[in-house]
């Protein structure tokens, strides 16, 4: 009898694998079904951040879109980055004064003031989306008063990006560093001369990413060498510049604690957008691990996170654990197909969602959000 039931359920789709949805079905395909391939929709048609992904896929040459979209190997970490937020339920509180929530969005990142606890994560090859590439990202960040972290392997040089900064604009320069001290010193000096306010040292790319989708279209990793990266090397790098050196790519509580021990001013929880090691954890999972095993880390250094964030509620879950600021990469690269106006709209969307989602969660002051607003026992209906 049990065998019969199992067979019947299998035949009826009861145990069928759930289809992965890169973008949620919000009706965009129906409304824009007549839009010719290779054409951008009107910016007014963009409702949420996932719509930018749809627009970029519809508009860009497949090779260009693939560079931004690809993940490592079977892309399970890429998918998990997107899906993990939905495994944890919010615990909304009611009868709370939330009318001033928007006034509580501003925050500081390493002492610099910004309008919201979000930033544009480092992403290479901005010109794959728009000829003005990173210049659009820079200008959009300035207009929205959020932090931008230009990538070393951008379509524009460190100096070209710096020349387009707004007066007083804060930029953290992302770098890949090697054991070649001459090259490292040159990059650090160029970054400082260009007015960077901090260095973002990416440490989760010690080897080439195993990117099958990217290899098929000839758009593999921009950094493909085996790289010497150790804590001793970090100490050495930190003596080669007077700029604060942040570590991007922390994926365990163990390394977060070592960052504190080695006096790192800030860390970014990240798995490189799921593009390096398939099976690596999402930033939310790492933040949960730190919260459970070493919550003091969130008070000892500034902790940021990126990867898979598409909604205001995603940001709130990370902030509730103690993350100070949340980065978004792909959404801004996809928004870049619209130019600077696309970047500005993406910022407006995520800011608005953070505010209204916090209000509906019963958070009247973003500084007061804490882990009690989330049920940290995961549900597995997604799996």
N, C-alpha and C positions, 0 to 999 in steps of 0.2 A: 504494500500500500504506500509506504514512504517513497519507494523508488518511483511509483506511478505519479505521485504528487510532484516529485522533483522534476520528472520528465515533462509533466504538464506545465509547470511553472516556467521551465526553460523554454518550451515551445511557445508559450504565450508572451515571452519577453520579460518575465518576472525577474530573471537574473541577467538580463541583457546589460552590457556595459553602457554606462551613461555617456552620452555624447558630450564632448568638450565644446563649450561655446566660447569662442575668442571674444565675442561681443554679445551682450544680452540682446534678446529680441524685444526691442521697444517700439517697433513699428517703422523704423527708418527704411527698411527694404520696401515696405509697401508704399510709403509716402514718396520715396525717391526712385521708384522702380523704373521710371522712364529717363533717368539721368544717364546720358551717354558715357560709356567707359572712357576714362581719361579726362573727365570733366569734374571740376570741383562743385559741390553744392554751394548754396548761399551760406554764409557764416551764420545767418539767422536760423538755418535748419539744424545747427548743432545745439543739442540740448544738454548732453552730459559728456564727460571725458571719453567714454568708449566710442562716441560718434566720430571723434577725430581719427580713431583707428580705422573705422569704416570708410571715412572720406579719403584717407591716405591710401588704403588698399585699392579703392576705386579709381584713384587719380594717378598715383605714381607708377612708373615702370616696375614690373615685378622684381627686378634685381634691387632697385632702390628700397622698395618696401621690405623686401626680405632681409636686408641688412639690419633694419630696425627691429623687425618682428622675430628673428630667429632666436632659438635657444639651444642649449647643449643637448647632444644625443637625442633621446626620445622626447625631450622637452617636458619631462615630468616636473622638474623644478620650476620651469616657466609657468606651467599650468597651476602648480601648487601656490606660487606667489599670488596668483589671481584668486584662487578658490579658498585659500586658508582663512581669509577674513570672515567667510560665511559659515565657518564651523564653530564660531563663538557668538553666542546670542547676547544682545544688549539687555540691560536691566533698567528700563526707563522708569524714572521717578516723575511724579506729577505734583501739581499744586506748589510749584516752585516759580519764583519770579525770574523769568529768563529774558526780560525785555531789554536788558543791556548787554546781551551776549556779544554782539558785534564789537562793542568797545573793548572787549577783553581778548580779542584775537592777536593784537600786537605782542611781539616777544623780542628777546635778544638772542643772538647766536654769537658766541664768543665775545659778548659785550657790544655787538653791533645791533642797532635797532632795525626791526622789520615789521611790516604790517600784519604778518601772519606766520604761524609756525610751519611754514612750508618752504621748499627751495627747489630749484631746478638742478637735478642730478647731472653729473658729467656724462655726456654722450658724444661719441665721435661722429665725424662726417656729416655735419649739419647740412652741407650742400646737397646731399642726396634727397633732401626734402624740399629745399628752396635755395635758389642761387645766392641769397644773402646769408644763408646758413646761420651760424652762431650769432651774427650781428642782430638778427631778429630776436633771438633768445635773450641777448643782452639788453636790447631796448625794451622788450616786453617785461623783463624782470624789473627794470628801472621804473617803468610806468606803473607796475603793480607793487613796487617797493618790497620785493622779495629777493632772497639771495640767489645768485647764479654761480655755478661752479663750472667754468669752461673746461672742456677736455683737452689734454695735451694733443691728442690726435684729431683735432678739429680741422675743419676745412679752411679756417683762417688761422694765422699765426697768433701767438701770445700777444705780440706787439700790435697786430691789426685789431684784435678784439679790444685791447686796452685803449686804443685810440678812439674807439667808438663809445666808451663809457660816458654815462651822464656825470655831471659834476658831483663829486662825493659818493659815487656809486661803489658799494662794497662787492668785491669779487674774491672768491676762494679758488685758486688755480689748482686743477687736478694734474698730477704728474705720475708717470711711470718712471721709476728710478732703478738704475742698475749698479753693479759694483765698479763701473768705470767712473772713478771719482771726477775726472775732468768733465765728462758729460753731465754728471749729476750737479756739479758746482755751476756749470753753465746754465742749466735749467733753473736752478734755484735763484741764481743772480738775475736771469732774464725775467723771472716771475716777479721778483722784488722791484726791479727797475720798471716793470709794467704797472706797478701799483697794486699787486695782489695783496690782500689782507691776511691770507693764510694759504698754506699748502695742503692739498688733499692728496695724500700718498696712497695709491691703490695697491693693496697687498693681497687681493684675492685672485690675482692673475699671474701666478708664478710660472705657469706653463700655458701653452696654447689651449684655447677652448675647443672642446670636441663638438663642433657645430656642423651637423650633417646637412641641415637645410641650407645654411650659408654656403657650404662647400659646393652644393649643387648649382648655385648661381654665381660662384666665384667671388663671394663677399665675406670671406672668413675673418678671423680675429685680426684686429689692427695691431695687436701686441702678441707675437707668437713665439718668443724666445723663452728658454728656461732662465729664470731670473733669481739671483741671490737676494733673498729677503729674510733677515733674521732680526731678533731684538737688538743684538749688538750693532747691526747695520742701522737700525732706526736711531739708536743713540748717536751713532756717527753722523747721520744725516741731520739730526737736530742741532748738532754743533756747527753745521756748515751754513746755517742761515739763522737770522734772528726772528723769522716769521714762525708762528705756531704751525706745527706739522700734525695734521689730523690723519688718522688711519681709516681708510675706507675698505670694508670687506671683512669685518669681524663676524664670525659665524658660530661662536660658542661662548658660553659663560667663562670657560677657562681662559680664552684669549682676552675677553673683556677685563678679567681680573689682572691679567698680565699687563694690559694697557695701563691700568691704574698703577701697578707696581713700577712700570717704566715711565711714569709721569707724562703720559700722553694727554694733551689738553682736551681732546674730544675724539670720539670714534663714530663711525657710521656702520650700523648693522646692515649688511648687504650681501647678496650672493651673485652680484654682477648681473642682475636681471635674469638669473637662471641661464646665463650664457657660457659659464665656465665648466662647472662640475654638476652634472645631472645627479640629483639625490641630495644636493646641498639644501639646508633648511631655509625657509623664508625668514625675513627679518622679524616678522611677528612671532614666529616660533622661538627665535633667539631671544627676543625681548621677554617672552614668557619664561624661558629658562633662566634668564638673569633675575627676573622678578622672584622666581621660586627659590633659587639657590644662592644668589648674592645681590639682593635688592639694594644694598648700600652703594653699588656701582653707580646707580642713577644719581646719587648725591655727590659722589666723589669726582666724577667727570661729566661733561656734557655728552649725552648719547643721542645720536640721530639715527634715522633708519630710512631705507627706501626699498622698493620692489613690490610690484603688483598693486600699488595704491591707485584706485580709480574713483573712490567716493569719499565724501566727507566722513562717513561712518568709519571707513578704514583708518583715516587719520586719527579719529577719536580713540579707536582701540589701541593704537600705538601710544598716543599721548597719555592714556589712562594708566599705562604701565610705568611711565616715567620718562619715555622718549621726549626730548625737548623740541625737535623739529623733524619734519617728514619730507623726504625727497620724492620727486616724480621725474622719471626719465622719458619713457616711450610716449606718454600722453603729450608731452611738450614737443617731442620730435615729430609726432603726427600733426599736432596743431600748427607746426611750422610750415606746412604746405600752404597755409593761408597767409604766411608772412607774420609781421609783428602783430597785426590785429588778431591773428589766431592765438598767439601766445597770451596776449592781453585777455582774450575771452576765456582761455583755459584757466588763467589765474582767477578771474572773476567767478567762474563756475565752482572751482574747488573751495574758494573762500566762502561763497554763499552756502554751499553744502555743509561745510564745517559748522557754520553758524546755525543753520536751521536744524541740522541733525543734532547738534548739541542742545538746542532749545527743546526739541522733541524728546531728547534723552533726559531732560530735567536738569541740565547743567547750566546754571546761571552765570558762571564765571569759569572760563577755560582753565584758569590757573588752579581751580579746585577739583578738576576731574581726577579720579583715582580708580584703582582696579575694581572697586565695588560696583561700578556701572556695567560690568561685563561678567557673564557667566563663563568662567574659565574651564569648565568641563566641556570638552569638545563634543559636538554632535556629529555624527558621521553620515547624515543623510546625503551629503554631497558625494560620498565615495561609492 
